[in-house]
Amino acid sequence: MRVRIGASGKIATGSDLVKRLVRGADYGNSARAMMFAVGCIQAQRCPTNTCPTGAATQDPWRARALDVRDKTPRVRRFQEATVAGALQIMASMGVTDPAQLRPHMLRRRVGPTTDRSYAERYEWLEPGQLLAEPPAARAADWKAADPDRFQV
């Protein structure tokens, strides 16, 4: 059995997607950016059923503002552009498949004139390492983990 890791949160561009894949995600989810493509204006009235653009409402009168024939191709074009951007970045990195991305390929500025790769900045685990021999820095958390309940 292999666990798949999905990343979400602030994925709006191909660059955002590649960053998540380099960090170990198997796939990325984009909610807010796709809502923008539908026409959401972030009015933050979703739970009140009073969305002014019709993007997040069950009210038939307000839903008339959402022209599905217009929005469908907009969302498709946005998704295609996001994936194309990610593929272009990956090609510039010399990889043809997300599985070829590695932490040393992503760098982060840590000072005015200094940057470090993610391989240098973080401890990376080998597949199965947590099951076989967790690193000392993670041993306590791993021991406390319980698959039957969520704790913070």
N, CA, C and O of each residue as an XYZ file, in Angstrom:
608
protein
N       0.843     -1.175      0.000
C       0.000      0.000      0.000
C       0.887      1.238      0.000
O       1.876      1.303      0.731
N       0.531      2.214     -0.820
C       1.287      3.464     -0.888
C       0.339      4.606     -0.566
O      -0.746      4.706     -1.140
N       0.747      5.455      0.342
C      -0.039      6.629      0.702
C       0.283      7.731     -0.294
O       1.450      7.982     -0.594
N      -0.747      8.387     -0.804
C      -0.567      9.523     -1.713
C      -0.746     10.804     -0.906
O      -1.637     10.904     -0.062
N       0.103     11.766     -1.175
C       0.053     13.035     -0.465
C      -0.458     14.111     -1.410
O       0.110     14.336     -2.479
N      -1.533     14.772     -1.007
C      -2.077     15.881     -1.774
C      -1.752     17.178     -1.068
O      -1.758     17.248      0.161
N      -1.469     18.202     -1.847
C      -1.172     19.519     -1.280
C      -2.240     20.494     -1.732
O      -2.672     20.467     -2.884
N      -2.657     21.345     -0.832
C      -3.611     22.382     -1.191
C      -3.266     23.630     -0.397
O      -2.502     23.582      0.567
N      -3.828     24.716     -0.809
C      -3.558     25.976     -0.140
C      -2.640     26.847     -0.959
O      -1.451     26.561     -1.103
N      -3.197     27.908     -1.492
C      -2.456     28.905     -2.251
C      -1.792     28.333     -3.495
O      -0.687     28.744     -3.847
N      -2.440     27.401     -4.157
C      -1.961     26.924     -5.454
C      -2.781     27.638     -6.518
O      -3.960     27.343     -6.719
N      -2.131     28.591     -7.200
C      -2.828     29.364     -8.226
C      -2.078     29.383     -9.553
O      -2.658     29.700    -10.592
N      -0.794     29.047     -9.522
C       0.021     29.117    -10.732
C       0.797     27.818    -10.915
O       0.843     26.976    -10.018
N       1.397     27.670    -12.072
C       2.249     26.509    -12.316
C       3.410     26.456    -11.344
O       3.813     25.378    -10.908
N       3.949     27.620    -11.001
C       5.047     27.688    -10.041
C       4.615     27.150     -8.679
O       5.349     26.395     -8.041
N       3.428     27.540     -8.244
C       2.908     27.043     -6.959
C       2.796     25.520     -6.982
O       3.136     24.852     -6.006
N       2.320     24.980     -8.092
C       2.153     23.532     -8.212
C       3.504     22.825     -8.173
O       3.663     21.830     -7.466
N       4.478     23.331     -8.928
C       5.808     22.709     -8.952
C       6.436     22.736     -7.560
O       7.060     21.758     -7.149
N       6.282     23.832     -6.833
C       6.831     23.914     -5.473
C       6.278     22.791     -4.599
O       7.021     22.169     -3.840
N       4.981     22.533     -4.707
C       4.370     21.472     -3.882
C       4.861     20.098     -4.306
O       5.096     19.233     -3.462
N       5.018     19.890     -5.615
C       5.498     18.596     -6.108
C       6.945     18.353     -5.690
O       7.305     17.233     -5.328
N       7.780     19.395     -5.737
C       9.173     19.260     -5.311
C       9.233     18.876     -3.838
O      10.101     18.104     -3.428
N       8.322     19.407     -3.052
C       8.318     19.135     -1.610
C       7.780     17.759     -1.271
O       7.805     17.351     -0.110
N       7.287     17.030     -2.286
C       6.875     15.652     -2.044
C       5.416     15.348     -2.279
O       4.998     14.204     -2.100
N       4.624     16.328     -2.675
C       3.212     16.056     -2.947
C       3.082     15.215     -4.217
O       3.870     15.357     -5.153
N       2.092     14.352     -4.235
C       1.795     13.561     -5.426
C       0.845     14.307     -6.355
O       0.814     14.046     -7.558
N       0.074     15.232     -5.800
C      -0.857     16.026     -6.593
C      -1.188     17.299     -5.821
O      -0.922     17.402     -4.624
N      -1.766     18.253     -6.516
C      -2.145     19.500     -5.878
C      -3.600     19.830     -6.130
O      -4.143     19.529     -7.193
N      -4.222     20.446     -5.151
C      -5.615     20.894     -5.259
C      -5.638     22.412     -5.270
O      -4.909     23.057     -4.516
N      -6.473     22.978     -6.123
C      -6.592     24.427     -6.192
C      -8.060     24.785     -6.086
O      -8.835     24.505     -7.001
N      -8.446     25.393     -4.996
C      -9.848     25.759     -4.810
C     -10.065     27.252     -5.069
O     -10.855     27.625     -5.936
N      -9.377     28.087     -4.329
C      -9.611     29.526     -4.429
C      -9.348     30.051     -5.835
O     -10.139     30.836     -6.358
N      -8.251     29.630     -6.451
C      -7.939     30.108     -7.798
C      -9.017     29.679     -8.790
O      -9.369     30.436     -9.694
N      -9.531     28.482     -8.625
C     -10.609     28.020     -9.519
C     -11.898     28.798     -9.260
O     -12.662     29.060    -10.189
N     -12.140     29.165     -8.015
C     -13.313     29.995     -7.719
C     -13.178     31.363     -8.384
O     -14.163     31.916     -8.873
N     -11.965     31.909     -8.405
C     -11.740     33.176     -9.117
C     -12.072     33.008    -10.594
O     -12.700     33.879    -11.196
N     -11.650     31.886    -11.178
C     -11.911     31.635    -12.593
C     -13.414     31.553    -12.873
O     -13.859     31.912    -13.962
N     -14.189     31.088    -11.906
C     -15.642     31.014    -12.057
C     -16.278     32.396    -11.926
O     -17.387     32.626    -12.407
N     -15.571     33.307    -11.274
C     -16.101     34.653    -11.108
C     -16.295     35.069     -9.668
O     -16.854     36.132     -9.399
N     -15.844     34.251     -8.742
C     -15.949     34.574     -7.318
C     -15.177     35.856     -7.021
O     -14.064     36.042     -7.514
N     -15.761     36.731     -6.222
C     -15.095     37.977     -5.847
C     -14.676     37.976     -4.375
O     -14.312     39.017     -3.828
N     -14.728     36.815     -3.745
C     -14.327     36.666     -2.343
C     -15.141     37.584     -1.429
O     -14.585     38.236     -0.546
N     -16.443     37.633     -1.641
C     -17.322     38.431     -0.791
C     -17.486     37.800      0.594
O     -17.975     38.443      1.523
N     -17.078     36.556      0.720
C     -17.121     35.806      1.984
C     -18.539     35.696      2.529
O     -18.770     35.771      3.735
N     -19.482     35.515      1.607
C     -20.879     35.348      2.023
C     -21.395     33.960      1.646
O     -22.605     33.739      1.597
N     -20.492     33.040      1.384
C     -20.876     31.687      0.973
C     -21.873     31.032      1.932
O     -22.894     30.516      1.477
N     -21.614     31.035      3.240
C     -22.527     30.336      4.136
C     -23.880     31.025      4.313
O     -24.798     30.446      4.894
N     -24.009     32.253      3.817
C     -25.270     32.978      3.983
C     -26.205     32.792      2.791
O     -27.348     33.249      2.819
N     -25.721     32.121      1.745
C     -26.491     31.884      0.529
C     -26.862     33.200     -0.166
O     -27.890     33.292     -0.837
N     -26.009     34.211      0.005
C     -26.247     35.515     -0.620
C     -25.070     35.930     -1.494
O     -24.757     37.118     -1.580
N     -24.426     34.992     -2.130
C     -23.276     35.267     -2.997
C     -23.692     36.221     -4.114
O     -24.597     35.906     -4.886
N     -23.038     37.392     -4.211
C     -23.442     38.370     -5.220
C     -23.132     37.949     -6.657
O     -23.741     38.470     -7.591
N     -22.196     37.014     -6.851
C     -21.854     36.594     -8.211
C     -22.542     35.300     -8.617
O     -22.472     34.903     -9.780
N     -23.202     34.640     -7.679
C     -23.862     33.379     -7.982
C     -22.928     32.188     -7.961
O     -23.363     31.067     -8.226
N     -21.650     32.397     -7.651
C     -20.666     31.312     -7.680
C     -20.878     30.303     -6.555
O     -20.554     29.126     -6.714
N     -21.418     30.748     -5.423
C     -21.580     29.850     -4.278
C     -22.951     30.071     -3.645
O     -23.057     30.534     -2.509
N     -23.984     29.739     -4.387
C     -25.325     29.908     -3.846
C     -26.235     28.783     -4.312
O     -25.997     28.161     -5.348
N     -27.258     28.537     -3.549
C     -28.305     27.600     -3.939
C     -29.575     28.362     -4.303
O     -30.570     27.755     -4.700
N     -29.547     29.671     -4.172
C     -30.684     30.525     -4.481
C     -30.820     30.634     -6.002
O     -29.930     31.185     -6.650
N     -31.907     30.125     -6.588
C     -32.061     30.146     -8.042
C     -31.990     31.561     -8.630
O     -31.459     31.748     -9.724
N     -32.517     32.546     -7.917
C     -32.474     33.908     -8.428
C     -31.039     34.410     -8.536
O     -30.657     35.000     -9.547
N     -30.238     34.174     -7.485
C     -28.835     34.614     -7.498
C     -28.001     33.756     -8.451
O     -27.053     34.255     -9.058
N     -28.338     32.495     -8.587
C     -27.580     31.595     -9.459
C     -27.675     32.015    -10.929
O     -26.847     31.599    -11.740
N     -28.668     32.829    -11.282
C     -28.780     33.301    -12.667
C     -27.548     34.098    -13.083
O     -27.240     34.186    -14.272
N     -26.841     34.678    -12.116
C     -25.642     35.461    -12.422
C     -24.493     34.581    -12.909
O     -23.549     35.080    -13.521
N     -24.565     33.288    -12.646
C     -23.500     32.372    -13.041
C     -23.834     31.773    -14.408
O     -24.666     30.871    -14.511
N     -23.192     32.274    -15.437
C     -23.405     31.794    -16.804
C     -22.465     30.618    -17.048
O     -21.286     30.812    -17.345
N     -22.983     29.409    -16.924
C     -22.169     28.202    -17.033
C     -21.498     28.103    -18.404
O     -20.352     27.664    -18.504
N     -22.207     28.507    -19.455
C     -21.605     28.441    -20.803
C     -20.378     29.334    -20.908
O     -19.440     29.011    -21.637
N     -20.370     30.442    -20.196
C     -19.220     31.352    -20.207
C     -18.137     30.893    -19.238
O     -16.951     30.951    -19.560
N     -18.532     30.444    -18.069
C     -17.568     30.119    -17.011
C     -16.839     28.805    -17.265
O     -15.666     28.679    -16.914
N     -17.498     27.838    -17.859
C     -16.868     26.535    -18.094
C     -15.579     26.668    -18.894
O     -14.553     26.143    -18.462
N     -15.582     27.350    -20.049
C     -14.314     27.480    -20.783
C     -13.281     28.339    -20.044
O     -12.079     28.131    -20.212
N     -13.728     29.291    -19.238
C     -12.782     30.101    -18.470
C     -12.033     29.228    -17.459
O     -10.816     29.339    -17.313
N     -12.768     28.368    -16.772
C     -12.126     27.483    -15.793
C     -11.196     26.508    -16.510
O     -10.083     26.256    -16.048
N     -11.648     25.960    -17.636
C     -10.812     25.028    -18.402
C      -9.522     25.718    -18.854
O      -8.439     25.150    -18.715
N      -9.627     26.934    -19.392
C      -8.438     27.663    -19.851
C      -7.489     27.967    -18.686
O      -6.269     27.874    -18.827
N      -8.059     28.328    -17.545
C      -7.221     28.609    -16.372
C      -6.464     27.352    -15.956
O      -5.262     27.411    -15.696
N      -7.154     26.222    -15.890
C      -6.515     24.956    -15.503
C      -5.448     24.568    -16.518
O      -4.350     24.159    -16.139
N      -5.758     24.692    -17.791
C      -4.787     24.345    -18.827
C      -3.559     25.249    -18.743
O      -2.435     24.777    -18.909
N      -3.760     26.543    -18.486
C      -2.636     27.475    -18.358
C      -1.795     27.146    -17.125
O      -0.569     27.256    -17.167
N      -2.435     26.747    -16.040
C      -1.709     26.380    -14.824
C      -0.830     25.164    -15.082
O       0.347     25.154    -14.720
N      -1.401     24.146    -15.704
C      -0.636     22.929    -16.004
C       0.475     23.240    -17.003
O       1.596     22.757    -16.846
N       0.177     24.044    -18.034
C       1.202     24.409    -19.020
C       2.344     25.160    -18.348
O       3.511     24.929    -18.665
N       2.017     26.053    -17.425
C       3.055     26.775    -16.691
C       3.926     25.831    -15.882
O       5.147     25.979    -15.854
N       3.299     24.856    -15.220
C       4.055     23.875    -14.436
C       4.960     23.050    -15.352
O       6.118     22.798    -15.019
N       4.438     22.634    -16.496
C       5.244     21.841    -17.429
C       6.416     22.651    -17.980
O       7.508     22.116    -18.170
N       6.194     23.929    -18.235
C       7.268     24.782    -18.735
C       8.376     24.927    -17.687
O       9.560     24.856    -18.016
N       7.991     25.125    -16.444
C       8.978     25.240    -15.363
C       9.742     23.925    -15.212
O      10.966     23.921    -15.081
N       9.012     22.814    -15.230
C       9.674     21.509    -15.109
C      10.639     21.283    -16.267
O      11.736     20.765    -16.061
N      10.244     21.667    -17.486
C      11.127     21.509    -18.643
C      12.393     22.339    -18.465
O      13.486     21.894    -18.815
N      12.244     23.548    -17.918
C      13.423     24.389    -17.696
C      14.335     23.796    -16.626
O      15.522     24.116    -16.567
N      13.777     22.933    -15.781
C      14.564     22.254    -14.745
C      15.176     20.965    -15.283
O      15.964     20.310    -14.601
N      14.805     20.606    -16.516
C      15.365     19.412    -17.132
C      14.642     18.125    -16.790
O      15.209     17.043    -16.937
N      13.391     18.223    -16.332
C      12.629     17.008    -16.009
C      11.418     16.900    -16.929
O      10.879     17.905    -17.392
N      11.010     15.683    -17.180
C       9.851     15.442    -18.040
C       8.671     14.855    -17.279
O       7.590     14.675    -17.840
N       8.879     14.558    -16.001
C       7.841     13.925    -15.193
C       7.944     14.458    -13.769
O       9.052     14.616    -13.256
N       6.808     14.740    -13.112
C       6.879     15.234    -11.727
C       7.654     14.318    -10.784
O       8.231     14.792     -9.805
N       7.678     13.029    -11.059
C       8.402     12.093    -10.195
C       9.912     12.345    -10.215
O      10.634     11.861     -9.343
N      10.388     13.097    -11.203
C      11.817     13.389    -11.302
C      12.219     14.619    -10.475
O      13.408     14.897    -10.317
N      11.250     15.341     -9.957
C      11.548     16.534     -9.159
C      12.160     16.129     -7.824
O      11.724     15.164     -7.196
N      13.172     16.874     -7.399
C      13.861     16.579     -6.154
C      14.023     17.854     -5.328
O      14.045     18.951     -5.887
N      14.137     17.724     -4.008
C      14.250     18.898     -3.129
C      15.421     19.822     -3.454
O      15.331     21.025     -3.212
N      16.502     19.298     -3.988
C      17.642     20.171     -4.292
C      17.341     21.114     -5.460
O      18.086     22.068     -5.686
N      16.265     20.861     -6.198
C      15.907     21.688     -7.346
C      15.169     22.968     -6.957
O      15.055     23.887     -7.767
N      14.676     23.033     -5.737
C      13.933     24.197     -5.273
C      14.791     24.961     -4.271
O      15.318     24.383     -3.319
N      14.923     26.247     -4.493
C      15.761     27.065     -3.631
C      14.923     28.153     -2.989
O      13.920     28.596     -3.547
N      15.348     28.578     -1.807
C      14.648     29.638     -1.088
C      15.664     30.655     -0.594
O      16.703     30.299     -0.038
N      15.354     31.902     -0.801
C      16.238     32.966     -0.330
C      16.146     33.003      1.200
O      15.054     33.074      1.764
N      17.300     32.955      1.855
C      17.346     32.980      3.322
C      18.055     34.218      3.845
O      18.158     34.417      5.055
N      18.534     35.036      2.946
C      19.195     36.288      3.312
C      19.288     37.165      2.079
O      18.906     36.744      0.987
N      19.785     38.366      2.239
C      19.851     39.288      1.097
C      20.644     38.747     -0.088
O      20.327     39.052     -1.238
N      21.667     37.952      0.183
C      22.499     37.426     -0.902
C      22.677     35.914     -0.809
O      23.553     35.350     -1.465
N      21.862     35.265     -0.008
C      22.035     33.832      0.231
C      20.749     33.075     -0.048
O      19.655     33.516      0.304
N      20.907     31.931     -0.687
C      19.766     31.035     -0.831
C      20.217     29.615     -0.512
O      21.404     29.294     -0.555
N      19.252     28.790     -0.197
C      19.525     27.389      0.140
C      18.493     26.516     -0.556
O      17.343     26.914     -0.743
N      18.923     25.330     -0.934
C      17.966     24.396     -1.531
C      17.125     23.783     -0.417
O      17.519     23.776      0.750
N      15.974     23.277     -0.797
C      15.135     22.618      0.203
C      15.815     21.365      0.742
O      15.540     20.953      1.869
N      16.684     20.763     -0.032
C      17.442     19.603      0.461
C      18.358     20.013      1.604
O      18.605     19.228      2.519
N      18.866     21.249      1.552
C      19.740     21.752      2.615
C      18.947     22.248      3.821
O      19.406     22.144      4.959
N      17.770     22.782      3.571
C      16.982     23.422      4.630
C      16.226     22.436      5.520
O      15.990     22.715      6.695
N      15.848     21.288      4.963
C      14.976     20.371      5.703
C      15.541     18.958      5.728
O      16.339     18.569      4.875
N      15.106     18.208      6.726
C      15.458     16.795      6.822
C      14.459     16.009      5.975
O      13.250     16.110      6.185
N      14.956     15.238      5.033
C      14.089     14.468      4.133
C      14.154     12.998      4.510
O      15.225     12.471      4.811
N      13.017     12.351      4.493
C      12.931     10.949      4.889
C      12.932     10.041      3.666
O      12.427     10.400      2.602
N      13.498      8.885      3.840
C      13.452      7.861      2.800
C      12.113      7.141      2.902
O      11.521      7.103      3.981
N      11.624      6.571      1.809
C      10.361      5.819      1.887
C      10.449      4.715      2.955
O      11.405      3.940      2.986
N       9.447      4.664      3.815
C       9.379      3.653      4.866
C      10.201      3.965      6.105
O      10.180      3.191      7.062
N      10.917      5.069      6.111
C      11.804      5.384      7.233
C      11.049      5.568      8.544
O      11.539      5.155      9.595
N       9.864      6.181      8.504
C       9.105      6.368      9.740
C       8.681      5.030     10.349
O       8.588      4.900     11.569
N       8.431      4.062      9.513
C       8.032      2.746     10.021
C       9.224      1.974     10.564
O       9.115      1.300     11.588
N      10.357      2.068      9.885
C      11.536      1.303     10.283
C      12.271      1.938     11.453
O      12.478      1.295     12.482
N      12.659      3.176     11.302
C      13.434      3.860     12.337
C      13.229      5.363     12.204
O      13.949      6.023     11.455
N      12.242      5.913     12.929
C      11.992      7.349     12.823
C      13.198      8.155     13.299
O      13.868      7.763     14.254
N      13.474      9.269     12.644
C      14.572     10.123     13.122
C      14.276     10.633     14.522
O      13.112     10.765     14.902
N      15.300     10.915     15.276
C      15.142     11.349     16.661
C      14.240     12.573     16.773
O      13.457     12.677     17.717
N      14.340     13.498     15.825
C      13.538     14.731     15.880
C      12.044     14.456     15.722
O      11.219     15.284     16.108
N      11.693     13.312     15.162
C      10.273     13.001     14.932
C       9.781     11.817     15.754
O       8.603     11.468     15.680
N      10.633     11.209     16.513
C      10.279      9.992     17.244
C       9.130     10.213     18.226
O       8.221      9.385     18.293
N       9.146     11.294     18.979
C       8.092     11.538     19.970
C       6.740     11.741     19.291
O       5.733     11.182     19.726
N       6.720     12.540     18.226
C       5.463     12.752     17.500
C       4.960     11.461     16.881
O       3.762     11.181     16.903
N       5.867     10.679     16.332
C       5.480      9.422     15.684
C       4.914      8.453     16.712
O       3.940      7.751     16.440
N       5.524      8.412     17.895
C       5.049      7.516     18.960
C       3.663      7.948     19.442
O       2.832      7.102     19.771
N       3.409      9.254     19.487
C       2.123      9.773     19.963
C       1.018      9.693     18.912
O      -0.160      9.826     19.243
N       1.386      9.478     17.660
C       0.389      9.442     16.586
C      -0.577      8.279     16.783
O      -0.178      7.171     17.141
N      -1.850      8.556     16.542
C      -2.899      7.549     16.695
C      -3.796      7.605     15.462
O      -4.443      8.624     15.223
N      -3.847      6.535     14.678
C      -4.652      6.571     13.452
C      -6.160      6.643     13.707
O      -6.933      6.893     12.782
N      -6.574      6.426     14.945
C      -8.002      6.433     15.257
C      -8.532      7.760     15.771
O      -9.735      7.914     15.985
N      -7.622      8.732     15.972
C      -8.112     10.041     16.412
C      -7.146     11.127     15.961
O      -5.951     10.896     15.781
N      -7.700     12.304     15.786
C      -6.913     13.456     15.363
C      -6.635     14.314     16.567
O      -7.542     14.634     17.336
N      -5.390     14.686     16.736
C      -5.053     15.575     17.853
C      -4.108     16.644     17.357
O      -3.321     16.421     16.437
N      -4.194     17.794     17.970
C      -3.357     18.921     17.589
C      -2.250     19.099     18.591
O      -1.428     20.004     18.448
